[in-house]
Amino acid sequence: MTASADASRRIGARQVLQFIGGFALAGALLGWGLPYFAKTSWPAIWSVIGTVSAWQSLGFVALVVTGLGAYTFTLTGSMPGLSHLRALIVNVCGSSVSNLLPAGGALGMAATFTICRSWGFTRRAVSTSIIVSAVWNTLFRIALPLIAIVLLTLGRAEMPRIMRDAAVAAVASGAAIVAVFIAVLASGRAATTVGRGVDRMLRPLTRRRPRSMSVDALVTDLRARIIDVVRTGWFPMTMGLVGYFAFYYLVFLAIMRTTGVELFHGELFAAFAIGRLLTAVGITPGGVGVTETGTAAALVAWGAAPAEATAGVVLFSIFTHLLEVPMGAIGWLAWSMMPKTPAPDDEPAPSVP
C-alpha cells in the first residue's frame, strides 16, 4: 500500500468519525441539553409547535426564500457574470452540504467551486468570490452582537456573562481577520509581509513537495483580484447581506410572536445574534444543537416562557436550517440539468499599484 493511499484511508476514517461524533453530539444536545437548559420538556415544546397553522408556516417559508433571494446580490456582486438564479442554486447547494456534516464549511466551498467551474468561471474568479463573500459575512457577524449589546443597554437588560464573553471573542477574532484583509488591500507592502509570514509557517510542511507558487506571490496576486471585485461589488454585496439578515430576523420575530414569546425587540435581536454566532460552531453539522440550546437558554434567562421560547427556537431552526437540505437537493437537481460550459484557463490578474 502506498503512502498516499494510507493517508487517504486515514483521512476517510477521520471524516467518518467526525460525522458520527457530530451527529451524536447534536442528537444529545437536542434530545437532552435543549429542554434541560431551557427548563422545559419535549412534550411541552411539541404542544406549542402544534398550535402553528399551515398558513403561518407558509408565511415563514416565504420570508426565508426572500432572504435567500436577497443574498444572491452578495454572490453576484462578488462574482461578475453570475446570474441571480445561479447564485441561488450555488448557495442552497453549498449550504445543504455544510449543514449535513460537522465542519462542513470546507465541503460547502468545494461544492461552490465545482458548480461555478462547471458554468465556465475561472479558478481565480471563484476563489476570489469565496474569499470576499466570506469576509463580508464576517463583517456582518461582527456587527450583529455589537448591535445587540447596544439594544440591550438601551432596554436596560443584561446579556448573560457567558454570552457576552462569546460575543466579545467572536468580535475580536472576526476583527483580526478583517484587519488583515483590509491591510492586504490597502498596502502592497502589507500583502507581501503577510504572504512571506505564511510562507515561513508553511515551509516545514512543504519541503518534500515544493510549491509551484509561493504564498507571497499568491497573496500579491489575490490582492489585485479582490480589489477589482470590491471596487465594483461592495454595494450589492452589502445590501445583499443587509436584506438576508433582515428577512431572517423577521422570520425569527414572526415565529417568536406566533409561539407566544413576549420580549422587547432588543432581547429578541440579541437572541437572534447569539444564534447567528453559534451557527459557526463546527463541532456539529451547521452548529445544530449548540445554536438551539444557546438561543433558548438566553431567551429563558431574559424572562420568556420556557416551552414557548424553545418551541420558537426549534421552529426557526427547522425553517432556516433544515429547510435548506431539501432546497439543496432541488438545487443539485437543477444544476445537473443545466448546460455546462468548459472552464477557461485563468486569466492574468490585473496589476495593482
Secondary structure as the mmCIF struct_conf table of DSSP 4:
data_model
#
loop_
_struct_conf.conf_type_id
_struct_conf.id
_struct_conf.beg_label_comp_id
_struct_conf.beg_label_asym_id
_struct_conf.beg_label_seq_id
_struct_conf.end_label_comp_id
_struct_conf.end_label_asym_id
_struct_conf.end_label_seq_id
HELX_RH_AL_P HELX_RH_AL_P1 ALA A 3 ALA A 28
HELX_RH_PI_P HELX_RH_PI_P1 LEU A 29 GLY A 33
HELX_RH_AL_P HELX_RH_AL_P2 LEU A 34 PHE A 37
TURN_TY1_P TURN_TY1_P1 ALA A 38 LYS A 39
HELX_RH_AL_P HELX_RH_AL_P3 TRP A 42 ILE A 49
TURN_TY1_P TURN_TY1_P2 GLY A 50 THR A 51
HELX_RH_AL_P HELX_RH_AL_P4 ALA A 54 SER A 78
BEND BEND1 MET A 79 MET A 79
TURN_TY1_P TURN_TY1_P3 PRO A 80 GLY A 81
HELX_RH_AL_P HELX_RH_AL_P5 HIS A 84 LEU A 100
BEND BEND2 LEU A 101 LEU A 101
TURN_TY1_P TURN_TY1_P4 PRO A 102 GLY A 104
HELX_RH_AL_P HELX_RH_AL_P6 GLY A 105 SER A 118
TURN_TY1_P TURN_TY1_P5 TRP A 119 GLY A 120
HELX_RH_AL_P HELX_RH_AL_P7 ARG A 123 LEU A 154
TURN_TY1_P TURN_TY1_P6 GLY A 155 ARG A 156
HELX_RH_AL_P HELX_RH_AL_P8 ARG A 161 ALA A 186
HELX_RH_AL_P HELX_RH_AL_P9 GLY A 188 LEU A 202
HELX_RH_3T_P HELX_RH_3T_P1 ARG A 203 LEU A 205
BEND BEND3 THR A 206 ARG A 209
BEND BEND4 SER A 212 MET A 213
HELX_RH_AL_P HELX_RH_AL_P10 VAL A 215 THR A 259
TURN_TY1_P TURN_TY1_P7 GLY A 260 GLY A 260
HELX_RH_AL_P HELX_RH_AL_P11 HIS A 265 LEU A 278
TURN_TY1_P TURN_TY1_P8 THR A 279 ALA A 280
TURN_TY1_P TURN_TY1_P9 GLY A 282 ILE A 283
BEND BEND5 THR A 284 THR A 284
HELX_RH_3T_P HELX_RH_3T_P2 PRO A 285 GLY A 287
TURN_TY1_P TURN_TY1_P10 VAL A 288 GLY A 289
HELX_RH_AL_P HELX_RH_AL_P12 VAL A 290 ALA A 301
TURN_TY1_P TURN_TY1_P11 TRP A 302 GLY A 303
HELX_RH_AL_P HELX_RH_AL_P13 PRO A 306 SER A 317
HELX_RH_PI_P HELX_RH_PI_P2 ILE A 318 LEU A 322
TURN_TY1_P TURN_TY1_P12 LEU A 323 LEU A 323
HELX_RH_AL_P HELX_RH_AL_P14 GLU A 324 MET A 337
BEND BEND6 MET A 338 MET A 338
HELX_LH_PP_P HELX_LH_PP_P1 PRO A 342 SER A 351
#
